Amino acid sequence: MRPALDFNTLKVFIAVVEKESFVGASKLLEMPTSNVSRCISQLEEKLDLQLIERSTRHMKVTQAGQLLYTRAKPLLEALEQTETELTLRQMQLKGPLRICIPNEIGPALLGSVIAEFACQYPELQISCVTNLSGFESLRDDLDLAIIISRGQMDNSDYIARHLVTIPCTIVAAPSLIQRYGTPTHIQQFEELPCITTVSALKGAPWQFVNKKGEFETIKVKGHYRVNSGEMAGQAAVAGIGFAILSKHACQPYISDGRLIEIEFEQAVAPLQLFALYSDRRYLPAKTRALIDFIQQKLGHVSL
C-alpha cells in the first residue's frame, strides 16, 4: 500500500514550482534550503517519480511534476480556506449557542445575566433549557451546562469551571423545635424528620464539612422529598421537617422568626455552581465568553 501524501510536503513542492527555485521556496517558507531539497527528494521517493529535474544552473518541472502541481494546488488552497473559516467560526461570537441551566435557581440567578449577554451579542442564537440532568445534559448536543453540586463532585470526562459558592444552613420551624428539641449533633438527623431531594444533587445524603475540611455525610430520615428549594422552604416553614436551604433564600424567614437557624461544629457543605463543558482545548470563543460573563456577573452578587 502506497503511503499517503503529506500536505506539508506538497506545500513545499508547490512553493518550489512557483518560485522556480529551492532558494526562493526556502525564503517564502522561512526554512533552510537543505530542508526544502530533502522534502522534494522524499516526495519523489514516495511517488517513485522524478518531479523536478535539477542541475547546478537551472531546474525544470517534469511532466509528472506539472500534473501533481496542477492537481495539488487547488486542493491545498481549499484546505487552507477551510482552515481559515473554521478558525474564524471558532473565534466569532455568532451562531447557535445551546445551554442548560438548573431549574428554579437557574432562572433566578442567571436569567438576567444570560439576557444581558444576549443583548450584547445579538448575532448569537441562544437556546436555553432548564432541567436538573447535570452531566447527562451535555450528551444532548449542548455547548454548556450549568450544574449545582454539593460536596465532592464525581469524576467525569467533562471539564468543570467553578462559578460561585452558595452558603447553606440548616433550619426548622419553631413548632418542629418544640416537638423534637434542638439537635446538638448531625448524627441525630438519621432519626429526625428531614426534607430531602428526589433527584436534585443526585439525591445525595446531607453533607457537612468538618474543621479539617473533610466531608462528612449523613443519611437523613427523609420522609418529604422535593426537587425545589422554594418547596423545601415552604415545607420547613410549615414544620414538616428540618431542611438545608441556601442562607440567602431563607434569611427572610429567619429574620421574621418563621424559621430557626441551627448551627453545628461541622458546617453545612455549600452549594457550588459549575459551568460544565466537554473540552478546554477546543472551547469556542462564544462558549468561553458566556462562562467569563457569568463568572464576572456572579462575582458581584451577594449570596
Helices and strands as residue ranges (DSSP letters): H 7-19, H 22-29, H 33-47, E 52-54, E 59-61, H 63-91, E 95-101, H 105-120, E 124-130, G 134-140, E 144-150, E 159-166, E 168-172, H 174-180, G 186-190, E 193-197, G 200-203, E 206-209, E 215-218, E 221-226, H 229-237, E 243-246, H 247-255, E 260-262, E 267-268, E 271-277, H 285-298
